[in-house]
Structures are given as C-alpha cells and as structure tokens.
Amino acid sequence: MITACTPKIPKEEREQFKETVGLGSSHAYTVLRVIDIPELELKLVKLRNPNIGKFKWKGDWSESSALWTDELKSLVGYNVQEKGVFFMSDTDFYQ
C-alpha cells in the first residue's frame, strides 16, 4: 500500500505553502499509479487531490511544467480533463 500526505504546516505558514507549493497542510492524496520510465531514468507518481479546485501542485510535472512533452503525456496517459489529478516525480514524492 502506498499513501501520500503532507505534513502539518504551522498555521502562519499555510497560505504561503498553498500559494508556492500548491499542496494543503495535513492533507491526504490518493495514489492512482506509479509509472516507471527506465529509458528516461524517471518514476512518476500519479495522484488525485480530493479537494478539487482548492489548490494545485505547482512543482515539476505540474500541469504547467515545461518538463512535459507530447510523447511523455501520451506514454503516461496524461489528461488535462482529469480534474484534481496531477503528477510528481518520485524525488518530489519522497521529500
């Protein structure tokens, strides 16, 4: 079983955390899939935020990330229409 959650952020830092990182404090996320792409030495974690629209991941592999290519989007089944779904690399995920 894989779980994904964020730590409790001090109250006075929560808004800044949401604005800069795009994740909630003490918040759980659903792990939908772990994708291993050995030829790129890359592992992506596909997550779902149950609080759709309240905040969005802003780091690498976010929907506005320059790391995405059309080929990679096709390979992982990226779909911008899936609301609340986002990707992180395994290095972001384990921090």
C-alpha positions as a Python dict, from the first residue, in 0.01 Angstrom:
ca = {
    (1, 'M'): (0, 0, 0),
    (2, 'I'): (122, 348, -84),
    (3, 'T'): (-4, 657, 90),
    (4, 'A'): (57, 1023, 16),
    (5, 'C'): (11, 1309, 257),
    (6, 'T'): (163, 1639, 353),
    (7, 'P'): (291, 1728, 699),
    (8, 'K'): (116, 1970, 930),
    (9, 'I'): (236, 2316, 837),
    (10, 'P'): (232, 2584, 1109),
    (11, 'K'): (-84, 2792, 1080),
    (12, 'E'): (100, 3113, 995),
    (13, 'E'): (278, 2942, 701),
    (14, 'R'): (-16, 2750, 547),
    (15, 'E'): (-132, 3010, 297),
    (16, 'Q'): (220, 3067, 168),
    (17, 'F'): (269, 2689, 140),
    (18, 'K'): (-51, 2657, -67),
    (19, 'E'): (48, 2952, -287),
    (20, 'T'): (408, 2847, -352),
    (21, 'V'): (388, 2466, -348),
    (22, 'G'): (24, 2408, -429),
    (23, 'L'): (-41, 2144, -163),
    (24, 'G'): (-252, 2154, 151),
    (25, 'S'): (-134, 2114, 510),
    (26, 'S'): (-207, 1777, 677),
    (27, 'H'): (-375, 1667, 357),
    (28, 'A'): (-409, 1316, 212),
    (29, 'Y'): (-388, 1240, -159),
    (30, 'T'): (-494, 930, -348),
    (31, 'V'): (-210, 746, -523),
    (32, 'L'): (-353, 635, -857),
    (33, 'R'): (-46, 493, -1025),
    (34, 'V'): (332, 473, -1010),
    (35, 'I'): (490, 491, -1355),
    (36, 'D'): (846, 373, -1417),
    (37, 'I'): (1011, 502, -1734),
    (38, 'P'): (1356, 337, -1728),
    (39, 'E'): (1477, 485, -2059),
    (40, 'L'): (1444, 833, -1903),
    (41, 'E'): (1552, 721, -1555),
    (42, 'L'): (1222, 864, -1433),
    (43, 'K'): (948, 750, -1199),
    (44, 'L'): (626, 947, -1181),
    (45, 'V'): (354, 919, -922),
    (46, 'K'): (1, 997, -1042),
    (47, 'L'): (-204, 1147, -759),
    (48, 'R'): (-553, 1280, -706),
    (49, 'N'): (-643, 1570, -482),
    (50, 'P'): (-990, 1511, -334),
    (51, 'N'): (-1024, 1888, -275),
    (52, 'I'): (-1053, 1971, -643),
    (53, 'G'): (-1012, 2339, -716),
    (54, 'K'): (-887, 2446, -373),
    (55, 'F'): (-518, 2424, -462),
    (56, 'K'): (-297, 2271, -734),
    (57, 'W'): (53, 2126, -733),
    (58, 'K'): (296, 2381, -876),
    (59, 'G'): (625, 2191, -888),
    (60, 'D'): (790, 1974, -1151),
    (61, 'W'): (540, 1770, -1354),
    (62, 'S'): (250, 2001, -1265),
    (63, 'E'): (11, 2081, -1549),
    (64, 'S'): (210, 2397, -1629),
    (65, 'S'): (552, 2229, -1609),
    (66, 'A'): (787, 2272, -1904),
    (67, 'L'): (910, 1914, -1847),
    (68, 'W'): (612, 1764, -2028),
    (69, 'T'): (642, 1659, -2391),
    (70, 'D'): (355, 1534, -2604),
    (71, 'E'): (526, 1194, -2622),
    (72, 'L'): (560, 1169, -2245),
    (73, 'K'): (199, 1281, -2190),
    (74, 'S'): (86, 1006, -2424),
    (75, 'L'): (310, 749, -2256),
    (76, 'V'): (168, 814, -1905),
    (77, 'G'): (-190, 882, -2013),
    (78, 'Y'): (-184, 1246, -1911),
    (79, 'N'): (-527, 1405, -1947),
    (80, 'V'): (-581, 1769, -1854),
    (81, 'Q'): (-956, 1697, -1827),
    (82, 'E'): (-899, 1477, -1518),
    (83, 'K'): (-975, 1734, -1251),
    (84, 'G'): (-768, 1709, -934),
    (85, 'V'): (-520, 1465, -1091),
    (86, 'F'): (-152, 1556, -1103),
    (87, 'F'): (193, 1401, -1130),
    (88, 'M'): (507, 1424, -918),
    (89, 'S'): (844, 1261, -967),
    (90, 'D'): (946, 1005, -709),
    (91, 'T'): (1207, 1251, -580),
    (92, 'D'): (936, 1511, -507),
    (93, 'F'): (710, 1247, -362),
    (94, 'Y'): (958, 1117, -103),
    (95, 'Q'): (1076, 1453, 30),
}
